[in-house]
Amino acid sequence: MANTKSAIKAIRVSERRRLRNKPVRTAARSFVARAKKVIEKGGAEAVEAVRQAASVLDKAAQKGVIHKRTAARRKSRLMKKLHANQVGQK
């Protein structure tokens, strides 16, 4: 348990931030998972799903919920799957 007044306040602040960041992080994960599922099925809606997931990841990075390079890495992996799947279908 925290002993100093500043440490106690830091705990309160981090809890508030955690609660504020949680829905953004959850939404990002959901959109990425949904995009992966749509990519596996194939079809025209895969491109739109990836676009939405990329947008949500960018917004999460902009808010500081996830690091900008983490967002870039996740977007890159999604694009890689999308393009590999599209080439495989042709």
C-alpha distances in whole Angstrom, upper triangle without the diagonal:
4,6,10,11,12,9,8,12,12,10,13,15,15,15,18,19,19,20,23,24,24,27,29,27,29,32,32,32,34,37,37,37,40,42,41,43,46,47,47,49,51,53,53,50,48,49,47,44,43,44,42,39,39,39,36,35,36,34,31,31,33,30,27,26,27,29,32,33,32,34,37,36,36,39,41,40,41,45,45,45,47,50,50,51,53,55,55,57,60
4,6,8,9,6,6,9,9,8,11,13,13,14,17,18,18,20,22,23,24,27,28,27,29,32,32,32,35,37,37,38,40,42,42,44,46,47,48,50,52,54,53,50,48,49,47,44,43,44,41,39,39,39,35,34,35,33,30,30,31,28,26,25,27,28,31,33,31,33,36,36,36,39,41,40,42,44,45,46,47,50,51,51,54,56,56,57,60
4,7,9,7,7,11,11,11,13,16,16,17,20,21,21,23,25,26,27,31,32,31,32,36,36,36,38,41,41,41,44,46,46,47,50,51,52,54,55,57,57,54,52,52,51,48,47,47,45,42,42,42,39,37,38,36,33,33,34,31,29,28,30,31,34,35,34,36,39,39,39,42,44,44,45,48,49,49,51,54,54,55,57,59,59,61,64
4,5,5,6,9,10,11,13,14,15,17,19,20,21,23,25,26,27,30,31,31,33,35,36,36,39,41,41,42,44,46,46,48,50,51,52,55,56,57,57,54,52,52,50,48,46,46,44,42,42,41,38,37,37,35,32,32,32,30,27,27,29,30,33,35,34,36,39,39,39,42,44,44,45,48,49,49,51,53,54,55,57,59,60,61,64
4,5,5,6,9,10,11,12,14,16,17,19,20,22,23,24,26,29,30,30,32,34,35,35,38,40,40,41,44,45,46,48,50,51,52,54,55,57,56,53,51,51,49,47,46,45,43,41,41,40,37,36,36,34,31,31,31,28,26,26,28,29,33,35,34,35,38,39,39,41,43,44,45,47,49,49,51,53,54,55,57,59,60,61,63
4,5,5,6,9,10,10,12,14,15,16,18,20,21,22,24,27,27,27,30,32,32,33,36,37,38,39,41,43,43,45,47,48,49,52,53,54,53,50,48,48,46,44,43,43,40,38,38,37,34,33,33,31,28,28,28,25,23,23,25,26,29,31,30,32,35,36,36,38,40,41,42,44,46,46,48,50,51,52,54,56,57,58,60
4,5,5,6,9,10,10,12,14,15,16,19,20,21,22,26,26,25,28,30,30,31,34,36,36,37,39,41,41,43,45,46,47,49,51,52,52,49,47,46,45,42,41,41,39,37,36,36,33,31,32,30,27,27,27,24,22,22,24,25,28,30,29,31,33,34,34,36,38,39,40,42,44,44,46,48,49,50,52,54,55,56,59
4,5,5,7,9,10,11,13,15,16,17,19,20,21,25,26,25,27,30,30,31,33,35,36,37,39,41,41,43,45,46,47,49,51,52,52,48,47,47,45,42,41,41,39,37,37,36,33,32,32,30,27,28,28,25,23,22,25,26,30,31,30,32,35,35,35,37,40,40,40,43,45,45,46,49,50,50,53,55,55,57,59
4,5,5,6,9,10,11,12,14,16,17,18,20,23,24,24,26,28,29,30,32,34,34,36,38,39,40,42,44,45,46,48,49,51,50,47,45,45,43,41,40,40,37,35,35,34,31,30,30,28,25,26,26,22,21,21,23,25,28,30,29,30,33,34,34,36,38,39,39,42,43,44,45,48,49,49,51,54,54,55,58
4,5,5,6,9,10,10,12,14,15,16,18,21,22,21,24,26,26,27,30,31,32,33,35,37,37,39,41,42,43,46,47,48,47,44,42,42,41,38,37,37,35,32,32,31,28,27,27,26,23,23,23,20,18,18,20,21,24,26,25,27,30,30,30,33,35,35,36,39,40,41,42,45,46,46,48,50,51,52,55
4,5,5,6,9,10,10,12,14,15,16,20,21,20,22,25,25,26,28,30,30,31,34,35,36,38,40,41,42,44,45,47,46,43,41,42,40,37,36,36,34,32,32,31,28,27,28,26,23,23,24,21,19,18,20,22,25,27,25,27,30,30,30,32,35,35,35,38,40,40,41,44,45,45,47,50,50,51,54
4,6,5,6,9,10,11,13,14,16,18,20,20,21,24,25,26,28,30,30,32,34,35,36,38,40,41,42,44,45,47,46,43,41,41,39,37,36,36,33,31,32,31,27,27,27,25,22,23,23,20,19,18,20,22,26,28,26,27,31,31,31,33,35,36,36,39,40,41,42,44,46,46,48,50,51,52,54
4,5,5,6,9,10,11,12,14,17,18,18,20,22,23,24,26,28,29,30,32,33,35,36,38,39,41,43,44,45,44,41,39,39,37,35,34,33,31,29,29,28,25,24,24,22,19,20,20,16,15,15,18,20,23,25,24,25,28,29,28,30,33,33,34,36,38,38,39,42,43,44,46,48,49,50,52
4,5,5,6,9,10,10,12,15,16,15,18,20,20,21,24,25,26,27,29,31,32,33,35,36,38,40,41,42,42,38,37,37,35,32,31,31,29,27,27,26,23,22,22,20,17,18,19,15,14,12,15,17,20,22,21,22,25,26,25,27,30,30,31,33,35,35,37,39,40,41,43,45,46,47,49
4,5,5,6,9,10,10,14,15,15,16,19,20,21,22,25,25,26,28,30,31,33,35,36,37,39,40,42,41,38,36,36,35,32,31,31,29,27,27,26,23,22,23,21,18,19,20,17,15,14,16,19,22,24,22,23,27,27,26,28,31,31,31,34,36,36,37,40,41,41,43,45,46,47,49
4,5,5,6,9,10,12,14,15,16,18,19,21,22,24,25,26,28,30,31,33,34,36,37,39,40,41,40,37,36,35,33,31,31,30,27,26,26,25,21,21,22,19,17,18,18,15,14,13,16,19,22,24,23,23,26,27,26,28,31,31,31,34,36,36,37,40,41,41,43,45,46,47,49
4,5,5,6,8,11,11,12,14,16,17,18,20,22,23,24,26,27,29,30,32,33,35,37,38,39,38,34,33,33,31,28,28,27,25,23,23,22,19,18,19,16,13,15,15,11,11,9,13,15,18,21,19,19,23,24,23,25,28,28,28,30,33,33,34,36,38,38,40,42,43,44,46
4,5,5,6,9,10,10,12,14,15,16,18,20,21,22,24,25,26,28,30,31,32,34,36,37,36,33,31,31,30,27,26,27,24,22,22,21,18,17,19,17,13,15,16,13,12,9,12,15,18,20,18,18,22,23,21,23,26,26,26,29,31,31,32,35,36,36,38,40,41,42,44
4,6,5,8,10,10,11,13,15,16,17,19,21,22,23,25,26,28,29,31,32,34,35,36,36,32,31,31,29,26,26,26,23,22,23,22,18,18,20,17,14,16,17,14,14,11,14,18,20,23,20,20,24,25,23,25,28,28,27,30,32,32,32,36,37,37,38,41,42,42,45
4,6,7,8,10,11,12,14,16,17,18,20,21,23,24,26,27,29,30,32,34,34,35,34,31,30,30,27,25,25,24,21,20,21,19,16,16,17,14,12,14,14,11,11,9,13,16,18,21,19,18,22,23,22,23,26,27,26,29,31,31,31,34,36,36,37,40,41,41,44
4,6,5,6,9,10,11,12,14,16,17,18,20,21,23,25,26,27,29,31,32,33,32,28,27,27,25,22,22,22,19,17,18,16,13,13,14,12,9,11,12,9,9,6,9,13,15,17,15,15,19,20,18,20,23,23,23,25,27,27,28,31,32,32,34,37,37,38,40
4,5,5,6,9,10,11,12,14,15,16,18,20,21,22,24,26,27,29,30,31,31,27,26,26,24,22,21,22,19,17,18,17,14,13,16,14,10,13,15,12,12,8,11,14,17,19,16,16,20,20,18,20,23,23,22,25,27,26,27,30,32,31,33,36,36,37,39
4,5,5,6,9,10,10,12,14,15,16,18,20,21,22,24,26,27,28,29,28,25,24,24,22,19,19,20,16,15,16,15,12,13,15,12,10,13,15,12,13,10,12,16,18,20,17,16,20,21,18,19,23,22,21,24,26,26,26,29,31,30,31,35,35,35,38
4,5,5,6,9,10,11,12,14,15,17,19,20,21,23,25,26,27,27,26,23,22,22,20,17,17,17,14,12,13,12,8,9,11,9,6,10,11,9,10,7,9,13,14,17,14,13,16,17,15,16,20,20,19,21,24,23,24,27,28,28,29,32,33,33,36
4,5,5,6,9,10,11,12,14,15,17,19,20,21,23,25,26,27,26,23,21,22,20,17,17,17,14,12,13,13,9,9,11,10,7,10,12,10,10,7,8,11,13,15,12,11,15,15,13,15,18,18,17,20,22,21,22,25,27,26,28,31,31,32,35
4,5,5,6,9,10,11,12,14,15,16,18,20,21,23,24,25,25,22,20,21,19,16,16,17,14,12,14,14,10,11,14,13,10,13,15,14,14,11,11,15,16,18,15,14,17,17,14,16,19,18,17,20,22,21,22,25,26,26,28,30,31,31,34
4,5,5,6,9,10,10,12,14,15,16,18,20,21,22,23,22,19,18,18,16,13,14,14,11,9,12,11,7,9,12,11,9,13,14,13,14,11,12,15,16,18,15,13,16,17,14,15,18,18,16,19,21,20,20,24,25,24,26,29,29,29,32
4,5,5,6,9,10,11,12,14,15,16,19,20,21,22,21,18,16,17,15,12,11,12,10,7,9,9,6,6,9,9,7,10,13,12,13,10,10,13,13,14,12,9,13,13,10,11,14,14,13,15,18,17,17,21,22,22,23,26,27,27,30
4,6,5,6,9,10,11,12,14,15,17,19,20,21,21,18,16,17,16,13,12,14,12,9,11,12,9,9,12,13,10,13,16,15,15,12,11,14,15,16,12,11,14,13,10,12,15,13,12,16,17,16,17,20,21,21,23,26,26,26,29
4,5,5,6,9,10,11,12,14,15,17,18,19,20,16,15,16,15,11,12,14,11,8,12,13,10,11,14,14,13,15,18,17,18,15,15,17,18,19,16,14,17,16,13,14,17,15,13,16,18,17,17,21,22,20,22,25,25,25,28
4,5,5,6,9,10,10,12,14,15,16,17,17,13,12,13,11,8,8,10,7,5,9,10,7,9,12,12,12,14,17,17,18,15,15,17,17,18,15,13,15,15,11,11,15,14,11,14,16,15,14,18,19,18,20,23,23,23,26
4,5,5,6,9,10,10,12,14,15,17,17,14,11,12,12,8,8,10,9,5,8,10,9,8,12,13,12,14,17,18,18,15,14,16,16,16,13,11,13,12,8,9,12,10,8,11,13,12,12,15,17,16,18,21,21,21,24
4,5,5,6,9,10,11,13,14,16,17,14,12,14,14,10,10,13,12,9,12,14,12,12,16,17,16,17,20,21,21,18,16,19,19,19,16,14,16,15,11,12,14,12,10,13,15,12,13,17,17,16,18,21,21,21,24
4,5,5,6,9,10,11,12,14,14,11,9,12,11,7,9,12,10,8,12,14,12,13,16,17,17,19,21,22,23,20,19,21,21,21,18,16,18,17,13,13,16,14,11,14,16,13,13,16,17,15,17,20,20,20,23
4,5,5,6,9,10,10,12,12,9,7,9,9,5,5,9,8,7,10,12,12,12,15,17,17,18,21,22,22,20,19,20,20,19,17,15,15,15,11,11,13,11,8,10,12,10,9,13,14,12,14,17,17,17,20
4,6,5,6,9,10,12,13,11,8,11,12,9,8,12,12,10,12,15,14,14,17,19,18,20,23,24,24,21,19,21,20,20,17,15,16,15,11,11,12,10,7,10,11,8,8,12,12,11,13,16,15,16,19
4,5,5,7,9,11,13,11,9,12,13,9,10,14,14,12,15,17,17,17,20,22,21,23,25,26,27,24,22,24,24,23,20,19,20,18,15,15,16,14,11,13,14,11,11,14,14,12,14,17,16,16,19
4,5,5,6,8,9,7,5,9,10,7,9,12,12,12,14,16,16,17,20,21,22,23,26,27,27,25,24,25,24,24,22,19,20,19,16,15,16,14,11,13,14,11,9,13,13,11,12,15,15,14,17
4,5,5,8,9,8,5,8,10,8,8,12,13,12,14,17,17,17,20,22,22,23,26,27,28,26,24,25,24,23,21,19,18,17,14,13,14,12,9,10,11,7,6,9,10,7,9,12,12,11,14
4,5,9,12,11,9,12,14,12,12,16,16,15,17,20,20,20,23,25,25,26,29,30,30,28,26,27,26,25,23,21,21,19,16,16,16,14,11,13,12,9,9,11,10,7,10,13,11,11,15
4,7,10,10,8,12,13,12,13,16,17,16,19,21,21,22,25,26,26,28,30,32,32,30,28,30,29,28,26,24,24,23,20,19,19,17,14,15,15,12,11,13,13,9,11,14,12,11,14
4,7,8,6,9,12,11,12,15,16,16,18,20,21,22,24,26,26,28,30,31,32,30,28,29,28,27,25,23,23,22,19,18,18,16,13,13,14,11,9,11,11,7,8,11,10,8,11
4,6,6,8,10,11,12,14,16,16,18,20,21,22,24,26,27,28,30,32,33,31,30,31,29,29,27,24,24,24,21,19,20,18,15,15,16,13,10,12,13,10,9,12,12,9,12
4,5,6,8,9,11,12,14,15,17,18,20,21,22,24,26,27,28,30,32,30,29,30,28,28,27,24,23,23,21,18,19,19,15,14,16,14,11,12,14,12,10,13,14,12,13
4,5,5,6,9,10,11,12,14,15,17,18,20,21,23,24,26,27,29,27,26,28,26,26,25,21,22,22,19,17,18,18,14,14,16,14,11,14,16,13,12,16,16,14,16
4,5,5,6,9,10,11,12,14,15,16,18,20,21,22,24,26,27,25,24,25,23,23,22,19,19,19,16,14,15,14,10,10,12,10,7,10,12,10,10,13,14,13,15
4,5,5,6,9,10,11,12,14,15,17,19,20,21,22,25,26,25,23,24,22,22,21,18,17,18,15,12,14,14,10,9,12,11,7,10,12,11,10,13,15,14,15
4,5,5,6,9,10,11,12,14,15,17,19,20,21,23,25,23,22,24,22,22,21,18,18,19,16,13,15,16,12,12,15,14,11,13,16,14,14,17,19,17,19
4,5,5,6,9,10,11,12,14,16,17,18,20,21,23,21,20,22,20,21,19,16,16,17,14,12,14,14,10,11,14,12,10,13,16,14,14,18,19,18,20
4,5,5,6,9,10,10,12,14,15,16,18,20,21,20,18,19,17,17,16,13,13,13,11,8,10,10,7,7,11,10,8,11,13,13,13,16,17,17,19
4,5,5,6,9,10,11,12,14,15,16,19,20,19,18,19,17,17,17,13,13,15,12,9,12,13,10,9,13,13,11,13,16,16,15,18,20,20,21
4,5,5,6,9,10,11,12,14,15,17,19,17,17,18,17,18,17,13,14,16,13,11,14,14,11,12,16,15,13,16,19,18,18,21,23,22,24
4,5,5,6,9,10,11,12,14,15,17,15,14,16,14,15,13,10,11,13,9,8,11,12,9,10,14,13,12,15,18,17,18,21,22,22,24
4,6,5,6,9,10,11,12,14,15,15,13,14,12,13,12,8,9,11,8,6,9,11,8,9,13,13,12,15,17,18,18,21,22,23,24
4,5,5,6,9,10,10,12,14,14,13,14,12,14,14,10,11,13,12,9,13,14,12,13,16,17,16,18,21,21,21,24,26,26,27
4,5,5,6,9,10,11,12,11,11,13,12,14,13,9,12,14,11,10,14,15,13,15,18,18,17,20,22,22,23,26,27,27,29
4,5,5,6,9,10,11,9,8,10,9,10,9,5,8,10,8,8,11,12,11,13,16,16,16,19,21,21,22,25,26,27,29
4,5,5,6,9,10,10,9,10,8,10,10,6,8,11,10,9,12,14,13,14,17,18,18,20,23,23,24,26,28,29,30
4,5,5,6,9,9,9,11,10,13,12,9,12,14,13,12,16,17,16,18,21,21,21,23,26,26,27,29,31,31,33
4,5,5,6,5,6,8,8,11,10,8,11,13,12,12,16,17,16,18,21,21,21,24,26,26,27,30,31,32,34
4,5,5,6,5,5,5,8,8,6,9,12,11,12,14,16,16,18,20,21,22,24,26,27,28,30,31,32,34
4,5,8,8,8,7,11,12,10,12,15,15,14,17,19,19,20,23,24,24,26,28,29,30,32,34,35,36
4,6,8,9,10,13,13,12,14,17,16,17,20,21,21,22,25,26,26,28,31,31,32,35,36,37,39
4,5,6,8,11,11,11,13,15,15,16,19,20,21,22,25,26,26,29,30,31,32,35,36,37,39
4,7,9,12,10,10,13,15,14,16,18,19,19,22,24,24,25,28,29,30,31,34,35,36,38
4,6,8,7,7,10,11,11,13,15,16,17,19,21,21,23,25,26,27,29,31,32,33,35
4,5,5,6,9,10,11,13,14,16,17,19,20,22,23,25,26,27,29,31,32,34,35
4,5,5,6,9,10,11,12,14,15,16,18,20,21,22,24,26,27,29,30,32,33
4,5,5,6,9,10,10,12,14,15,16,18,20,21,22,24,25,27,28,30,32
4,5,5,6,9,10,11,12,14,15,17,18,20,21,23,24,26,27,29,31
4,5,5,6,9,10,11,12,14,16,16,18,20,21,23,24,26,27,29
4,6,5,6,9,10,10,12,14,15,16,18,20,21,22,24,26,27
4,5,5,6,9,10,10,12,14,15,16,18,20,21,23,25,26
4,5,5,6,9,10,11,12,14,15,17,18,20,21,23,25
4,5,5,6,9,10,10,12,14,15,16,18,20,21,23
4,5,5,6,9,10,11,12,14,15,16,18,20,21
4,5,5,6,9,10,11,12,14,15,16,19,20
4,5,5,6,9,10,11,12,14,15,17,19
4,5,5,6,8,10,10,12,14,15,17
4,5,5,6,9,10,11,12,14,16
4,6,5,6,9,10,10,12,15
4,6,5,6,9,10,11,13
4,5,5,6,8,10,11
4,6,5,6,9,10
4,5,5,6,9
4,5,5,7
4,5,5
4,6
4
